Amino acid sequence: MKMVILVVFVSAGIVGAGPLASPLYAQRWEAQFQYRQYRVHSQVPLQNIAAGIKNLDSLKRALDNELQIELSGQPIELYIFSTQKNYRSYVGPRVPEAVNRPAVFVKGPDALWVYVVYHRNWEIDLRHEMTHAHLHACLPYLPIWLDEGLAKYFEVPDSRQGFNKTLHQNLVWRLRFRRGIRSTELEKLNSLEEVRPEHYRDSWAWVYYFLHSSLENRRFFQKYLQEIQAEEVPGAFFENLSRFSPDYRRQVIHYYRNLNTRD
């Protein structure tokens, strides 16, 4: 389970300066470099992470193309740890609630940080947290369910076009028992501590539905995000949806029951 943590920090800058730098770790980075807007500090050799870092280009293009919002070029500090132990030692004193997670995004008033542990599937965690970082860099706010649903959508490789096989399989089982996809319940989530696995699943399901079911649904979804970016007050998402598509609950279930599965 991933999370976004909003905290107040002074900008960390490059390793060796700022409150998130540490003399202990300053000597342990295998690679430090800047790529695009990403300032990378890695305990893992460059050859092991280069592909994942380069793939952030396609992630940003996907965010731009799919969501049609204006993305920011604000620098993002990326810390890559070779082990969970090193991650815990570095992140624990600063974000103790994140020590048992494989990755975390932290937003300060003037800085963005992503911390991730390197492992076999580390790029999923990287894409998830970088999605949070890009969204929070350009939007004044975002409902928790929508923030997590978008991160789940974009965490998978570009070739999957947002299709999260694990979440879809779980959703199919739920629909077999004639259980619907949560909607207004998601909007009642006020903190990440309240978010359960089924909330991640249903949040992803709505995002995927709106971006793939029809051009009209896609434009409705994009317009909602654009209004947030313009600092307008679009109101509750599902209240707007009920006016746009009064039969939306039946339509989304019909969509997933007829969706061709992917390998």
N, C-alpha and C positions, 0 to 999 in steps of 0.2 A: 504494500500500500504506500503510495507516495503522498507528499504533502507540500504545501506552500506555507512558509512561516514569515509573517510580517514583523520585523523588528526594527528598532532604531539603532543604527550603527554609524559611526563616522566612516567615510569611504576608506576601504582597505588599500586600494592602489595595488602596485606591484609588490610581490613578496619582498619583505625586508622593511616595509613601511606600513603603518596603520595597525589597529588593534587586532586584526585577524592574522597578522604576520607573526612568526615565532622563530627565535634564533635556533631552536631545536630543529625545526623543519627546514629552515633556510638552507641548510647544508645537505638536505636529503632529496631535493627535487632532481630527478633524472633529466627533465626537460622543462624549460621555461621559454615561451615564445608567444607572439601575438599572431593570430590568424583572423583576418577580417575584424570583427568587433569583439572577438573572444581572446582574452588574456589567459593563457593556459599555463598551469603549474602542475606538473605531473611527476609522480613517483614511478611511473611506468615508462619504459623507453619509448622514444618517439615512434619507432617503427611499429609498435604494437597499437598505437592510438591514432596514427595519422589518418587512416581510412575513416574512422569514426568522426574525427574532427572535420575532415573534408566533407563528409556527408551532411554536416550542419547547413551547408549551402542549399542542398535540396530540401531540407526541412523548412528553411525560411521561405524558399520559393513556394512550397506547398501551402504554408500558412497564408502567404500573400494571395495565391491563386484561389484557394478554397474559401477563405473568409472575406476577402475584399476589404480589408482594413489597412490603414497605413502603419507599417511596422517602423520601429525605431532602430537607429544605429547606435544606441547607447552601449557603451562597453559592458561586457559580462565577464566577471572573473570566474574561471573554471578551475577547480581543484580536483585532481584525479589521484586517488589513493590506491596503493598496491594491495592493501589488506583491509579487512573490516576493523582490525585492531588499530591500525594507524588512523583510519577515518574516525573512529570513536575518540581516540586521544586528541585529535585536532578539533573535531566538531563538538565533542561532549561539553567542554567548558563554555562554549559559546551558544550552542543550541541543544541542551540536554535532552529535549523531547525527541530528537532525531537520531539518537545514537544507535538504535536498533534497526534503522532503515538502511537500505543500500545506497540511497541518494536523497538529497534535499535541495530545495531552492529557497533562498533567503532574500528578501527584499528590504533594503534600507531606504531612507529618504532620497539618497543620491547615488545609490550603488546597487548592483545586482550580483549575487553570488550563487553558483551551483557547485555542490560537492557530490562526488560520485565515487563509488568503489569499483575498481576494475575487476571484472570477472567475465566468464564466457559470454554472457548476454548483456554486457554493460551498456551497449548502445541503446537498448530499450530504455534503461533508466536515464541515460543521457538525453535522449530525445524527449522523454516525458518531462524532465525538469527544465530543459531548454524551451519547451513549449510554454511552460509556466513563465519562464523568464521573459520571453518575447511578448507574451500577452500582457504581463504586468508592466512592461516597459512602455506600452502604447495605449493601454486602457486605464481610465481612472478607477475603475472597480470592475468586478466580475463576480456573479453569484458562485458560491462554492461548487454547486453541482455542475454548472456549465464549465467552470475552470477545470475540474477534474475530468469531465466528459471529453473536453477538447484534448487534454493531455493524453488520455487513453486512446483517443482516435489517432493522434499524430505520433505516438510512441512506436508504432509498428513500422516496418520498412516501407519505403515509398511505393514499392511494387504492390503492396497490399491495399493501397488507397483507403486507409483507415479501417480496414476490416480486421477486427480483433477476434481471431478464431476461438480463443478460450472463452471470452465473454459471450460470444454468439452461441456457443454450445450450451453454456449455462442458461442463457435466455431461452433457448429452444425447450429445454427441460421445464422451465417455469411455465411456458405457454402450453405445454402438453397437459398441465394440471389446471388449465383455464385460469391462470393467474395473470393479471395485467401487468403492464409496465408502469412503474411509479411515475407520477408527474408532479402534482402540486405538493406531494410529500417531500420531494427533493428541494423545493423552494423554502421549506421550513428549516433546513440545515443551517445552523448558525456558527458552527465551529467544526474544524477538522476532526476533533475528538468524536463527533457524532456520526461521521461518515463510516459506513460499513461496506463490506464487499459488494453487497447487492445494490448499494447506491452508486458505486463506481460502474457496475454493469449497466444499470438502467440509464445513468447519465451518458455513457458511451452510446447506448442504443438510440437515444434521442438525437445525439449529434450525427451519428451515421445515417439515421433516417432522414434528417433534414438535408444533408449534403448529397444524398443519393436517390431519394424517392421520386422527386420531380423538380423541375426547374422552378416552379412556383414556391415550393417548400424551401428550396435552396435560397431563393431571393428573400423570402420572409426571414429566414435565419440570419442571413448576411445583414439585412436592414436592422435587425435588433442589435447586432454588434456595432454597426455603424452609428446608431443612435447613442449607444454607450460611449463610443469614442468621441462623439461630438458633445459629450457631457450633458446630453438630454436625459430625461427621466422616462424611459420607455414603459415603466411599470412592470408588473410581474409577467414573466414570460408566458406561462400557461394561461393566464387571463387574456393576454393578447391573442394567443393561439386559439382560444375558444371562440373568439370573434372571427378570426381568419378562417378557421376550419372547425365548426362546431362538433363534427363527428371524428375528431382527431384520435380519440382512444381506440375506436374500432379500426380506423385506417392504419394506425401503426402496427396493430396486431396482425391485420391482414397482410401488411407488407412483409413482416418477418415470417409469417407462416408460408409465404410464397417465395421467399428469397432463396435463390439458388446458392447452395453452400459452396465454399471454396476449399481446395485442398490445403 
